[in-house]
Amino acid sequence: MTLKEIKTAKKAGLNVYWKSPIYPVIIDARGQYLIACTTTGKAIGLTYADEITLNAKEEDFYTTD
């Protein structure tokens, strides 16, 4: 999925994951898109600081909805 597709899916209320269901893409209270880890509670930014370049490969993101 591209960055645009991920953001569109999240805004539509769909669940988006990176590689596995334990890594959901979330939007935090500040409106930041993050890749979270449900087992550790940690998260990283969906993109680099440029807010354009994904922090992972496009093909590793998917939605189950």
C-alpha positions as CSV (number, residue, x, y, z in Angstrom):
1,M,0.0,0.0,0.0
2,T,1.2,3.5,-0.7
3,L,1.2,6.2,1.9
4,K,-1.8,7.8,0.4
5,E,-3.7,4.4,0.4
6,I,-2.7,3.8,4.1
7,K,-4.0,7.2,5.1
8,T,-7.2,6.9,3.1
9,A,-7.9,3.5,4.6
10,K,-7.3,4.7,8.2
11,K,-9.5,7.8,7.7
12,A,-12.2,5.4,6.4
13,G,-11.9,3.4,9.6
14,L,-10.2,0.4,8.1
15,N,-7.6,-1.7,10.0
16,V,-4.1,-1.4,8.3
17,Y,-1.2,-3.6,9.4
18,W,2.5,-3.9,8.7
19,K,3.6,-7.5,8.1
20,S,1.4,-9.0,10.9
21,P,-1.7,-8.2,13.0
22,I,0.6,-7.4,15.9
23,Y,1.8,-4.3,14.0
24,P,-1.2,-2.1,13.4
25,V,-1.0,1.3,11.9
26,I,-2.5,3.7,14.3
27,I,-3.3,7.5,14.5
28,D,-2.3,8.9,17.9
29,A,-3.9,11.8,19.8
30,R,-1.7,14.3,18.0
31,G,-2.7,13.0,14.5
32,Q,0.5,11.2,13.9
33,Y,0.5,7.9,11.9
34,L,2.5,5.2,13.7
35,I,3.3,1.6,13.3
36,A,2.6,0.1,16.8
37,C,3.6,-3.2,18.3
38,T,0.8,-4.7,20.4
39,T,3.2,-7.0,22.3
40,T,5.6,-4.3,23.5
41,G,3.5,-1.2,23.4
42,K,6.1,0.6,21.4
43,A,5.6,2.5,18.1
44,I,7.6,4.1,15.3
45,G,6.6,6.7,12.8
46,L,4.9,5.5,9.7
47,T,7.2,7.8,7.7
48,Y,10.6,9.4,8.1
49,A,10.8,13.0,9.3
50,D,10.0,14.1,5.7
51,E,6.5,12.7,6.2
52,I,6.7,11.3,2.7
53,T,9.0,8.3,2.8
54,L,7.5,5.2,4.4
55,N,9.5,3.6,7.2
56,A,8.8,0.2,5.6
57,K,8.2,-1.3,2.2
58,E,4.8,-0.6,0.5
59,E,4.2,-4.3,-0.1
60,D,4.4,-5.1,3.6
61,F,1.2,-3.1,4.5
62,Y,-2.2,-4.6,4.1
63,T,-5.8,-4.2,5.3
64,T,-8.1,-6.9,6.5
65,D,-11.3,-5.0,5.8
